[in-house]
């Protein structure tokens, strides 16, 4: 297929926050007038969401053409065996090249070093967002092993930015940069976020970087969003010699960004929030956001479904202990083999300190309605796949 990965790109890895960081970068670059590509996974509603060119989905006919090109290449190389994500990524890169993209923002699918997106040989910048324990069966059972995989997107002679969380991985990041002769920067070493104000309308914060200090606003909700936005701003500052973006365009981009399914405020009074937190690290970020919005005494209801292979007990324990009046509504997704059964979730979760015993509703609509009837904020979470289905369902639920 030639070399369709030869395009100006920012490559992003991390456990959580990489999707919204990518969305911020794409929005700011589009605000500056660049023709952009944003490649992320998983999708929420339709698979074409994984690649957006200038913020828009491509027609199905374009994907047919791209997949035909991948098939031709595979036919010419009979010993080559590719998986689903590898094939899709190859098609996506071919489309980016054909669309003459001027700036691409590429999120890893899983890990980093061995991820299909790591065919990028010379990205303008490799960005690593906060790290935590996830996908241990593939990335290892220690934070060092997981970080090593994520830092695998740092390229020889390239530039890299690590958010600095957790701080104990800073040394491994710098060591990796030294080995690759890459210019590495730890965000928390030279940048400072202050005056953070978060609400259901978004977040305001002041960011001081080596370039200077400025106040910013993002409409994305969550106590962690100022950190993701700040990391994106600093990323563009680092590559300003290649892809310059004015301060005004950055402001406009941040203010216009959209990233559904993550602290997604669907309704107000009563508040209904959908969030794709699917691991303990993501649950910790969700708890932090909810505490900043409501406090620990809020009568929060969690409508929850999870994949059976996820550490859902590690997430549920955080919800139960953070909110003294929390109640869990367990549900499941029919026809989804990987999904844990609602009664299994509830049986395991009963050992946790909930205000009331966990409720079981195999049907998600019933679980949501029961949570809404209880009053107080309702948080739908546990899996991005679950959020995708619930975003359609909540449109038809009467509050």
C-alpha angles and dihedrals in degrees: 000000000000114000109313090162090070096104136107103277144167111212119207131195132167143114099261136002097035094110096054091040088055091048091052092051093048092048093050093046091049089049088058091054100256120142100241141193123204116195115186140149149255106025125222107213110358131015092237088071088078091077122040122176112202088347095304134105118246121239118265089245090064091055090050090055093047094049090048088057091051090049092052090052092048092048089055092051108046096177092058115102119186131185128225097269092044092054092046092048092050090051091048093052091049089053093049090053093046091049090054092235114196097197127018127193110201125190120198117242098216130351114334120244095058097030118121091238090061089083081092099112101188115014117179089238138002112214125193118195125197116318129220143149113296138126089021092163088068105024102037138261099270132071089235092057093047092047090050090057093047093047086054089089090070107107132211110273092000134122125257138185124196119191091222097238118156094025093209088071093058092091093053090049093053091045091053091049090051091051091050094042086236127151104245130189130188109214096213092053096062106016135064132196118205143157092042115182118179130184139150087277094061139269137298124196145157118238125197116193134160086274095057143271128298141157119243139187131209125184091211111107123229140084089250096053096084087057093050092046092047091051089052092049092051090048091059091046090056094053096037089117089065105026108022116197121182122232090246092054091049090052092049092047095051091047092051100045121124126191112168123204097034115095083334107181100210099170139004131218096046095030117228115188128180118202131175096216103149105162137042092264091054091043090055090054091048092050090050091053095046092048090053091050103039112007127233096288096060117124094239122177119203117206101198141186126160143181109258092233093058125093092249094157089061088055098042093051090059092052094047095048097042097054119046093198099041123134127196123220108193120204141154143215114251114227094019107116096195094054118107116238116256094233091051091051092050095045092054094041094054091084089066123090101259121163088235132014113277114266124225123219116162089193111071093210091058092047091052094047092049090051092049091049090056091063129226128075116332118209119195110198148130105101139020088228088057092047090053091058094041094052088065094042098051091059088071100040117105114224 
